[in-house]
Amino acid sequence: MTTKRFVAKTARDVMKQVRDELGADASILTHREINGWHEITATAGEADATPKEAKASGKTELENKQLQMKRAQEMLQIFNSKQNVKEASTTSETTSVKAPAVVQATSNSANQNQEMNQLLVELREMKNSFQSQLNAISWESAQHQSPNARQLTQRMLEAGFTQDLAKRVLKKLPADLALEDAIIWSRNLLSKNIQCIENEAEILDSKGVYAFLGPTGVGKTTTVAKIASRFALQHGKASVALISTDTYRIGGNEQLHIYAKILGVEMLTAKDGVELDTALEKLSKKKLVLIDMAGLSHKDKMVEKQLEMLSATQTKIKKVLCLNANNTTESLNAVTQAYSSKGIEGCIITKVDESISLGGILNAVMQNKLRVLYITNGQRVPEDIALLNKTNELEMLLSDEEDADSSMASDTANHPENSSIQPIIQTHA
């Protein structure tokens, strides 16, 4: 294995050195910036050895593809490492302190920032290239599987499930199953890994305080109004109350105030932990208290303070995370990781009516072991909310187009307003 170190003034130049010296298949081990110079440590041992070893030992084409996939995964791990980016940024800051000549000239500093931005762009392009290559190699490898396994893999990917989940399912799939039996088996396996409430009485017949968390625009306020109205219909208006902590935006709590006025339920506002404790004490006789939290990006540092405020109250608060069904699995994972540091009771899948497929959100639910309390599929209060029927959803996701169309037509005939989602209550006059 040949390992060499390359140094150049720009990232483009040092990458050119690596390609010229070790070839396009070189594996990058480290990349850092020192005093304005870019240093890369790369190796060509594995890349050079692969064709020779394959030729000498008579390895099959499939094995060669697997080796290429392994190399692509190693490259992706390097580019996905946030720690490397963090270290590069720290090194750059340290370099600026140690190199007075660079700091003195504004133009040089601007050039350095431009070079860093260019480097990040190149890294993203390389990452996307390796990801595409990895997907292509993985798909070619899948062609060596049985026809049933290939069709099942294709259906899962088209449904929005990740390649990693498809691989996990196929790894456990019995080899002697026909396609339809394989689909049923896979559907049952996925269903067992999706947690959701089976009876709404678990929420509507219980007492407690729930705080609804999530990014801005995910539908928290409307969801709070839907649950409050359903609880009021069953237990009376005096049994439920609302609290808004959205004092950051101008008029942030006005929408919830309008809902509270229409529903005839009590509503209070709280801007900090002290006021929240006071409000909860005042509403202690209520059976159900719903807290509409301010919407925050998962990258916002205020998320941690928001969670700490809820955890520090004298009253136990159950945290519910609202997730947009339109987001990608990667985005949903990032949101979940940011909001679940203090523990969450479950999640509510919102904007189902705007989503093309629930494969991505169900993938995130399984990956993060979330418990689905409700799904929302419109703006109407209280009609557009339902329990997740995971069996029906998985059946539609994994069926072919003809079966999906007939199933959707049947569901639409039975429930024209909610398509495949079975409503919990009908419209009230």
N, C-alpha and C positions, 0 to 999 in steps of 0.2 A: 504494500500500500504506500503510494507516494503522497506525502503531505508537504505543502509549500506555503510560504507566506508572501503576500503581494501587497505593495504599498503604492498609492498614487494620490494625486491631489484631489481628484474628483471620483465619485462613485462609479461614473461611467467608465473612466479610464482604468480603474482597478478591476472592474468586471471584464473589460476587454482583455486585460492581462491574463485573467483566469481562463477565459475561453481560448485565447491563443496558446497558452502554455499547457493546459490540462484538458481542453476540449469542452464541448457543450454539455457533456454528462458529468462534469465535475461536481462534487458535493461540497457545499460551503459549510464549514464548521463554525467559524466565528466571523463577525463583522463589527468593527468598532472604529470610532474616529478619535484620533490623537493629534492634538495641536494643529488641527485643520487638515490633517492627512487621513485618508481612508485606508484601513488595514483589513485584509481578508485572509483568513487561513482556510485553505481548501485542500481536498484530496481527490485523487483520480484513481486510487487503488481499486475501489470496489467497482467503479464504472469500467476501468480497463480490464479487470479480471472477469467480469461477468460474461462477455462473449467468449473468451478463451475457455473459461470453466464449462460454459454450456456446450461448447463444441467438443471439448475433451471428454466430458462425462456423458455426452449424448442426452442432455436434458431436453425435455419437450418444450414446445412453444409456450404452453400454459405456464410452466415453471419460470420461463424467462419473463413472461408478463407479470407474474407475481413478484419477481425480483424488482422489476421496474416500478411496480406499484409501491413496494416497500421504500424505494429510494425517493419516490415522489412524496410519500407520507412524511419521510424524514425532512425533506425540504419544507413541507408545509408546517411542520412543527417549529422549524426555525423561524419562519416568517410570521407564524401566529403567536410567537412568544412575546408577550407584553413586557416581560422582564428585560429582554434584549433591547427593545425600544426605549424602555425606561433608563437602562444603563447608558445607552447611546446619548440620550438627552442629558443625563447627569454628567457624562464625560464631556459633552459639548459645553455645558455651563462651566465646568471646572477649567476647561481649556480657555474659555473666554477670560477667566480670572488670571490664569497663568501666562497668558500671552498679551501683554500690554499693547503690543504693536497692532494686534487685530482689533482690540477694543477702542483704540484711539481713533481709528478711521471709520467713520460712519458707513462709507461705501463698502469697505471690507466686511463690516458686520452684516450689511444688507446682502452682500454676495454669499456670505456664509449661510444666512437664513434661506436664501434662494437655493443654494446647493442642498441644504438639508431637506427642503420641501421637494426638490427634484428627486432626491434619494428615496423619500417616502413614496413618491409617485411610482418610481421604478420598482420598489419593493412590492407595492400593491399589484402592479402589472405582472410581476413575476409570480406572485402568489396566485393570482387568477389563472395564469398560464399553467402552473403546476396543478391547480385544482381541476381545471379542464382536462389536463392530461391524466390525472388520477381517475376522474370519472370515466374517461374513455377507456382506460386500461381495465378498470373494474367491470365496465359493461362488456368488454371483449372477453374477459375472464368468465363472465356469467354465461356467455354463449356455449361454454363447455359443459354447463349444467344440463340437467334434463329439460325437455321442452316445458313441462309443467312449472318447474322452478323458474325458468326464464319468464314465462307469462305472469306468474305471481309477482316476481320482482318488478316487472314493467308496470303492473297495475298499482303496486304500492307506491312506486315513484310518481306515477301520474296522479295518484290521489293526494300527493303532497307530503307523504312520509319521507323521512330522510333515508339515505343509502345505508347508514349505520343500522337503523332499525330494521330495514329490509334484510340485511345480512344476518342480524340476530334471529329473526323469524325463520329464515331459510336454514339456519344452522340447526334448529330444533325440529324442522319439518321432517316427518317420516318419509322415507324415500319411495314407498310403495303406494302412495295416494294418487288418485286421479285428480285432474285439475279442479273440478268442482269440490271434491272432498278436501283438497289442499286449501282452497279458499275458505271453506267452512271452518276447517281446523285453525287456520291463521286468524280468522275473525274471532273465534272463541278465545284464542290465546291473547289477542289484543284486548278483547273485552275484559278479561280477567285482570289486566294491568291498568285499566281505567277505573278510577275510584269516583263514584258519584252517589248522591243520596237517591234512594229509591222511593221515598215517601215524603211529600212536602210537609207533613205533620211534624217531621223532625225539627223544622224551623218554626212553623206557624203555631205549634202547640208548646213551644219552649219559651223560657224567659232568658233575657240576657241583653248585653250591649254589644253591638257590632260596629266596627269601623271599616269603611270602604276606602281602599287605597288603590293607587294606580296613576298612570301618566295623565296629563291633561287631554281632555277630549275623548277619553275611553268610554264615557257613559255612566259615570258613578252617580251623578245627581238623579238622572232619570231612573236608574236601577233602584236607588234608595226610595224614590217615590212609588215605584211599582210594588216593592215589598211592603212598604208602609200601608199602601191602600189595600193590599190583600189581607194584611194582618188586621186592619181596621174593619174590613168587611166581616171577618170571622169573630173578632173579639170586641169590637167597638172602638170608636175614635179615641176614647179616654185611655185606652190601653197602650197606645203607641205615641212616641215623641221623636222629634228630630233635633240634631245638633249639627251646626255647620262650623267648620274651622277655617273655611276659605276666606280669610281676611286679607290675602295678599293681592288679589286682583280687585279692580274697581267693579263693584257690583257682583262680586264672586258668589255671594250667598243669596242674591235676589231670586234666582230661579228656584232654589229650594224653598224660599219664603213663599213664592207664589204657589208651589205645590202644597205646602203646609196649609195655606189659606183655603185652597180648593178642597183639600181632604178634611179640613176642620180639626187638624191635630196641632199640638203644641210644638213650637220650635224655639230653640235658643242658639246663641252664637258664642264661640269661645276662641280667643286668639292665642292662648297659651295654656300650659298645664294647670295653672292655678284656676283659671276660669273654667277649664274643662272639668276639674274636680268639683267646683261649685255647681256647675250645670248638672252633672251626674247626681250629685247629692239632692238637688232640687227635684230631679226626675226619678228618684229611687223607687217610687211606688209604681212606676210604669212597668208593664210586662216586657215591652220591647223598646229599646232605644237604638236608633240608627244614626251613626255619625258620618257625615259627608266630609271627607278629608280633602284638603287642597291638592289639586293635581300637580305632580312633580315628575320631571324626567328622571329615569333611573340613574342618570349621571350626576344629578344635582346632589350637592352635599347636604341639603336640607332634608333629604330622605331619612338619613340616620337620626337627625334631631326629631323628625316627625315620629319615628318609631320609638325613640326614647321617651317622648312625651306620653305616648299611649301606654308604654310599659310602666311608667312611673305613677300612674293614677292609682288611687285607693280602690277603685272599682275595677274588676277584671273585665278587660275588653277583648273581644274576639276579633282578630284582624282578617278581613276578606279582601283578596286581591282581584281587581277587575282587569281582564286581559282582552285585547282586541283580536277577534278572529281573523282579521285581515293581515296581521303582522306575520313576519317570517318566524320560523322556529328559532333562529339565532337571536332575534330581537326579543322574543318572548322569554327565552332562557335568561337573557341579560336582565330583563325587568324582574323576573322571578327571583333571581339571585340577589338583586339589590333590595327587594322588599321583604324577603323571607329571613333576614338575619335574626330577627326577634321572634320568629315563628308565626305562621299564619294558619287560620282555621280551615280555609279552603279558597276556592276561586270561583269567579263568575265569568263565563265567556260571553262577551258582548259583541254587538254588530254582526251577528250570524247571518242576518238577511243581506248584508253587503259582501259577504265572503263567498268566493268561488268554491272553496273546499275547506272542510274542517280538518284535513289531514295534518297540516302544520301545527294547529293549536292542540290537537289530540296528541301529537308527537311530543310537544312540550309538556303537556299534562302528565304523560307517562314518564318522561325523562326526569321531571322534577317531583314526581310522586304527589301531585296535587289532587285535591278532592273537589270535584265540580259540584257546586251547590245549585246553580241555575245557568241557563243560557238565555240571552235576550235577543229578540229578532224583530225589533221595530221600536218606534217612538211612542206608541199608544200606551197609556196608563189606565188600568193595570194589565191589559190583555197580552201585550207582547213580551211575555216571560214564560219560561217553561223549564221543566226538568230535562236533563240530558237523557235521551233515549239512545244509549250507546250501541245497542244491537242494530237498530234501524240505520243509524249513521254509518256504522262500519259496513253494513250490507250494501248501502248505496255507494260507499267509497270504493269497495273492492269488486263490485259487479261490473260487467262490461256495459257498453253504452246502451245496447238495446234493453238489457235488464234494468239499467238505471232509469231509462226513459219510461218504461212501463211501470216501474215502482213509483216514480215521481208522479206519473199520471194518476195512479191509484190513490196515492196519498193526497194529491191535490183535490181529487174528487171527494174524498172524505173530509179533508180540512183545507178548503180553498184558500183561506187567509194565511195559513201557516205552513203550507207545502208539506214537507216531510216531518215537521216538528209538531208533535202532538200537544195542543194547548192544555193548560191546567184548568182554566176557567173560561167561560164564554163572555162575550161583551155584555155588560150590564147597562140597562137603560137608565 
